[in-house]
Amino acid sequence: MLYVAVPILNETELLDRFINCISFQTYKKFKIFICVNQPDEWWDDLAKRKICQDNVRTLEKLKSIREFDVVVIDKSTRGNGWKGRRHGVGWARKTVMDAINEMARTDDIILSLDADTTFREKYFSTIVENFRKNPDAVALAVPYFHDPVQDPEAYRAILRYEIYMRYYSINLWRIKSPYSFTALGSAMACPVSAYRVIGGMTPKMSGEDFYFLQKLRKYGQILIWNEEKVYPAARFSDRVYFGTGPAMIRGNAGDWSGYPVYSSEFFDEIGETCLLFDSFYKRTQQTRVTEFLSSLLKEDDPFKLLRENTRDPQRFIRACHEKFDGLRILQYLRMRQNQQPEKDEVSLRNFLIKYYSPDLEQLKKTLDHLDFKHGTVEGLEKIRSFLVKKEEEYQFSSRLL
């Protein structure tokens, strides 16, 4: 059985499109769980009341569904909304996944989606087939693509954000990091058995998808290729504290500081240290990364305890990667960016020329005049398309079967 987990907040406008995507699925052995949510205090906030009313309309629309089974968790009507600090998309996603976990079997699959996401009619079947072919996989990070939108500012913003994400993922793949996947709440799945082993989703107001997949990666292998993609909406949205919507808002206002195109040399520093993990089993060598971890964790030797408590060299290497995980990698990159800032366009141009020079004939003019703020949307689209192609090559080559 495929269980589909969906948090919803202020989505009535896009709900019909989402329902249609589900209705047209060729795979029919599924059940939808939806958590319609917002803080209860919003009912008394005039600026937020429209969202509460929209959620009521969503609940009414969900009651009318006859095409498929749907379980609705009401965390939005007055008295039922979130109270205190426990609110946000992370809590909604955890709530709906936990509800699925209570009734599902260990060999069932949980698929996470968002209501502003579209997908083709064979999407569900490809998810089920992927896990059938790869029974040892503990999760799937589904490939994604943001379709063009009519609003030129929104399209420029999503292209810039997607360039950041794909550049980041490609560089992690290039250095063979075990965390070379993109975490999107609308594009991930896992077996129920894996969900239970890791203790479920850690509740976060947002960013829950990142921490969820990181926990799963420490448990086992994450698939990063699927025959079908998902197509999240590209829109300015402040429904979550960080992620696509807020990044687009800040970026459109000229602030991309939270999503820089890090120099590829910083990724090289990470890769070079990770290659030394086997030698750390005898003695930790000083590198920029080990110095960073020592400072961050207040440990003279951040790998000393791992060495003392791990008898097998391969388990030691795995423990090193678990300690220097996706979060620590991001923190390291931010630290290096502050130490040695480089213009985003320069970092991207240098990277492409260094690693993909033979393939850049169609991008030469775009790269010669690369300007994220003032350059053409068509130029950004060409770069995005190039990165999509390269990332898909990596993803396809990663297939376990």
C-alpha positions in Angstrom: 0.0 0.0 0.0 1.2 3.5 -0.8 0.2 6.1 1.8 0.4 9.7 0.7 1.2 12.4 3.4 0.1 16.0 2.6 0.2 19.1 4.8 -2.1 21.9 3.6 -2.2 25.5 4.5 -4.0 28.1 2.4 -4.1 25.9 -0.7 -7.7 26.1 -2.0 -6.7 27.9 -5.2 -4.5 24.9 -6.2 -6.4 22.1 -4.7 -8.4 21.0 -7.7 -5.3 20.6 -9.8 -3.7 18.5 -7.0 -6.8 16.3 -6.7 -6.8 15.8 -10.4 -3.2 14.6 -10.4 -4.2 12.0 -7.7 -7.4 11.0 -9.5 -5.5 10.2 -12.8 -2.9 7.9 -11.2 -2.6 4.5 -12.9 -1.6 2.9 -9.6 -4.7 2.7 -7.4 -3.6 1.0 -4.3 -3.1 4.2 -2.3 -4.6 6.2 0.5 -4.3 9.9 1.1 -3.7 11.5 4.5 -4.1 15.3 4.7 -3.4 17.6 7.6 -5.1 21.0 7.1 -3.4 23.3 9.6 -2.6 26.7 11.1 -2.0 28.1 14.6 -5.3 28.5 16.5 -4.4 32.0 17.4 -4.7 33.1 13.8 -8.5 33.1 14.1 -8.1 36.2 16.3 -5.5 37.9 14.0 -7.3 40.0 11.3 -4.2 39.7 9.1 -4.3 35.9 9.2 -8.1 35.2 9.3 -8.3 34.9 5.5 -6.0 31.9 5.7 -8.1 30.3 8.4 -11.2 30.8 6.2 -9.4 29.4 3.2 -8.5 26.3 5.3 -12.2 25.9 6.1 -13.0 25.9 2.4 -10.3 23.3 1.9 -11.9 21.1 4.5 -15.3 21.4 2.8 -13.7 20.5 -0.6 -11.9 17.5 0.8 -15.2 16.2 2.2 -16.6 16.1 -1.3 -13.9 13.8 -2.7 -15.3 10.5 -4.0 -12.6 9.4 -6.4 -10.2 8.0 -3.8 -9.9 7.4 0.0 -8.8 10.4 2.0 -8.2 10.8 5.7 -8.4 14.4 6.9 -6.7 15.6 10.1 -8.2 19.0 11.2 -5.7 21.2 12.7 -7.3 24.4 11.5 -10.9 25.0 12.6 -11.3 27.1 15.7 -10.2 25.2 18.8 -8.4 22.5 16.7 -5.4 24.6 15.4 -1.8 24.4 16.7 -1.2 25.9 20.1 2.0 27.3 21.4 5.3 26.7 19.6 4.2 23.5 18.0 3.1 24.6 14.6 4.3 24.9 11.0 4.8 22.6 8.1 7.2 20.4 10.0 4.6 19.6 12.7 1.9 19.1 10.0 4.1 16.7 8.1 5.1 14.8 11.2 1.4 14.6 12.4 0.2 13.2 9.1 3.1 10.7 8.8 2.6 9.6 12.4 -1.0 8.9 11.6 -0.1 6.8 8.6 2.5 4.9 10.7 -0.2 3.9 13.2 -2.1 1.9 10.7 0.4 1.0 8.0 2.4 -2.3 7.7 6.1 -2.3 7.7 6.4 -3.0 4.0 4.1 -0.1 3.0 5.5 3.1 1.6 5.0 6.7 2.8 5.1 9.3 0.0 5.4 13.0 1.0 3.7 15.6 -1.2 2.6 19.2 -1.1 -0.7 20.4 -2.5 1.0 22.9 -4.8 2.9 20.1 -6.6 1.8 18.4 -9.8 2.9 15.0 -11.2 2.0 12.7 -14.1 -0.3 9.8 -14.1 2.4 7.1 -13.5 4.1 8.9 -10.6 2.7 6.6 -7.9 3.5 3.5 -9.8 7.1 4.5 -10.4 7.6 5.2 -6.6 6.3 1.7 -5.7 8.3 0.1 -8.5 11.5 1.9 -7.4 11.3 0.5 -3.9 10.3 -3.0 -5.2 13.5 -3.0 -7.3 15.6 -1.6 -4.4 14.3 -3.3 -1.2 17.3 -2.2 0.8 16.8 1.5 0.1 15.5 3.5 3.1 14.3 6.6 1.2 13.9 8.2 -2.1 14.7 11.9 -2.9 12.6 12.4 -6.0 13.9 14.5 -8.9 12.1 17.8 -9.3 11.6 20.5 -11.9 9.9 24.0 -11.6 7.9 24.7 -14.7 8.0 28.2 -16.3 5.6 30.7 -14.8 4.1 33.8 -16.4 5.3 36.2 -13.7 8.9 37.2 -14.9 10.0 38.1 -11.4 8.9 34.8 -10.0 10.4 32.9 -12.8 13.8 34.7 -12.4 13.7 34.0 -8.7 12.9 30.3 -9.0 15.6 29.9 -11.7 18.2 31.5 -9.4 17.1 29.3 -6.5 17.1 26.1 -8.5 20.5 26.9 -9.9 21.7 27.2 -6.3 20.2 23.9 -5.3 21.4 21.9 -8.3 24.9 23.5 -8.1 25.0 22.4 -4.5 23.9 18.9 -5.2 26.2 18.4 -8.2 29.2 19.5 -6.2 28.4 17.1 -3.3 28.0 14.3 -5.9 31.3 15.3 -7.5 33.2 14.9 -4.2 31.3 11.6 -3.5 29.5 12.9 -0.4 26.9 10.5 1.0 24.6 13.6 1.4 24.4 14.4 -2.3 20.6 14.6 -2.5 18.1 17.5 -2.5 15.5 17.5 0.4 12.1 18.7 -0.7 9.0 17.9 1.4 7.0 17.6 -1.8 9.5 15.1 -3.3 10.5 12.3 -0.9 9.4 8.8 0.2 10.4 6.1 2.5 9.3 2.6 3.6 7.3 2.5 6.8 9.9 0.2 8.3 12.6 2.9 7.9 10.3 5.5 9.3 9.9 3.4 12.4 13.6 2.6 12.8 14.7 6.3 12.9 11.9 7.2 15.3 9.8 9.1 12.7 10.1 12.7 11.7 11.8 15.2 14.0 9.3 18.1 14.4 10.5 21.4 13.0 8.6 24.5 12.1 10.3 24.2 8.6 13.3 22.5 7.2 11.9 19.2 8.4 12.6 17.6 5.0 16.3 18.2 5.3 16.6 16.7 8.8 14.3 13.8 7.9 16.4 12.7 4.9 19.6 13.2 6.8 18.4 10.9 9.6 17.4 8.3 6.9 20.8 8.6 5.1 22.6 7.8 8.4 20.5 4.6 8.5 20.9 3.5 4.9 20.9 4.2 1.2 18.8 6.9 -0.3 17.7 6.6 -3.9 18.1 9.8 -6.0 16.7 8.6 -9.3 13.1 8.0 -10.3 11.4 7.5 -13.7 9.0 10.3 -12.9 9.6 13.8 -11.5 7.5 16.1 -9.4 6.7 19.7 -10.4 6.5 22.0 -7.4 4.9 25.4 -7.8 7.1 28.4 -8.3 5.5 31.2 -6.3 6.3 33.8 -3.7 5.1 32.4 -0.4 5.8 33.0 3.3 3.9 30.0 4.5 7.1 28.5 5.8 10.1 30.1 7.6 12.7 29.0 5.0 12.7 27.1 1.8 11.6 27.9 -1.8 8.9 30.5 -1.2 10.8 32.6 1.4 14.0 32.3 -0.7 12.2 33.7 -3.7 10.8 36.6 -1.7 14.2 37.6 -0.3 15.9 37.0 -3.6 13.4 39.1 -5.5 14.2 41.9 -3.0 17.9 41.5 -3.8 19.0 39.3 -0.9 20.4 36.0 -2.0 23.0 35.9 0.9 21.3 32.8 2.4 21.7 30.9 -0.9 25.2 31.7 -2.3 26.9 29.9 -5.0 29.8 28.6 -2.9 33.2 28.3 -4.5 33.8 24.8 -5.8 37.1 25.0 -4.0 35.2 24.8 -0.7 33.6 21.6 -1.8 37.1 20.3 -2.7 38.3 21.0 0.8 35.4 18.9 2.1 36.2 16.1 -0.4 39.9 16.0 0.4 39.2 15.7 4.1 36.6 12.9 3.6 39.2 11.0 1.6 41.4 11.1 4.7 38.8 9.5 7.0 40.4 6.0 6.6 43.8 7.4 7.8 42.0 9.2 10.7 41.5 5.7 12.1 45.1 5.9 13.2 45.5 9.7 13.7 43.5 12.7 12.8 45.3 15.0 10.4 44.8 18.8 10.5 42.7 20.2 7.7 40.4 23.2 7.4 37.5 20.9 8.0 39.0 19.3 11.2 39.9 22.8 12.5 36.3 23.9 11.8 34.8 20.9 13.7 37.2 21.4 16.6 36.1 25.0 16.9 32.4 24.3 16.4 32.2 21.3 18.7 34.8 22.5 21.3 36.8 19.3 20.8 40.6 19.2 20.4 40.2 16.1 18.2 36.7 15.7 16.8 37.4 12.1 15.7 39.1 10.9 18.9 36.0 9.3 20.5 34.9 7.7 17.2 38.4 6.1 17.0 38.2 4.8 20.6 34.7 3.4 20.2 35.0 1.8 16.7 37.0 -1.3 16.1 36.2 -1.7 12.4 37.8 0.8 10.0 34.8 0.8 7.7 32.4 1.5 10.5 34.8 4.3 11.6 34.6 5.9 8.2 30.8 5.7 8.3 30.8 7.2 11.7 33.0 10.1 10.4 30.5 10.8 7.7 27.7 10.7 10.3 29.5 13.2 12.4 30.4 15.5 9.5 26.9 15.2 8.1 24.8 17.4 5.7 24.2 20.0 8.4 27.9 20.3 9.2 28.8 20.5 5.5 26.4 23.4 5.1 27.8 25.1 8.2 31.4 24.6 6.9 30.5 26.1 3.5 28.9 29.2 5.2 31.9 29.6 7.3 34.2 29.5 4.3 32.0 31.9 2.4 32.2 34.4 5.2 36.0 34.0 5.3 36.5 34.1 1.5 33.5 35.6 -0.2 33.3 35.3 -4.0 30.7 36.7 -6.3 28.0 34.1 -7.2 28.5 34.6 -10.9 32.3 34.1 -10.6 31.9 30.9 -8.6 29.4 29.4 -11.1 31.4 30.4 -14.2 34.7 29.1 -12.7 33.0 25.8 -11.8 31.4 25.2 -15.2 34.6 26.1 -17.1 36.8 23.9 -14.8 34.6 20.7 -14.9 32.4 21.0 -18.0 34.4 23.1 -20.5 33.9 20.7 -23.5 30.1 20.9 -23.1 29.7 24.7 -22.8 29.5 25.7 -26.5 25.8 26.6 -26.2 26.5 28.5 -22.9 29.5 30.5 -23.9 27.7 33.8 -24.6 25.5 33.4 -21.5 28.6 32.8 -19.3 30.5 35.7 -20.8 27.7 38.1 -19.7 26.5 36.2 -16.6 24.5 38.4 -14.3 21.9 36.9 -12.0 20.2 40.3 -11.3 20.2 42.0 -14.7 20.8 39.2 -17.1 18.1 37.7 -19.2 15.7 35.1 -17.9 16.5 33.1 -21.0 20.1 33.0 -20.0 19.2 31.7 -16.5 17.0 29.1 -18.1 19.9 27.9 -20.2 22.1 27.5 -17.2 19.3 25.8 -15.2 18.7 23.4 -18.1 22.5 22.6 -18.3 22.6 21.8 -14.5 19.5 19.7 -14.8 21.1 17.6 -17.5 24.3 17.1 -15.5 22.4 16.3 -12.3 20.2 13.8 -14.1 23.4 12.1 -15.4 24.6 11.7 -11.8 21.2 10.6 -10.6 20.8 8.0 -13.4 24.3 6.6 -12.8 23.5 6.2 -9.1 20.7 3.6 -9.7 21.2 0.6 -7.4 19.4 -1.6 -10.0 
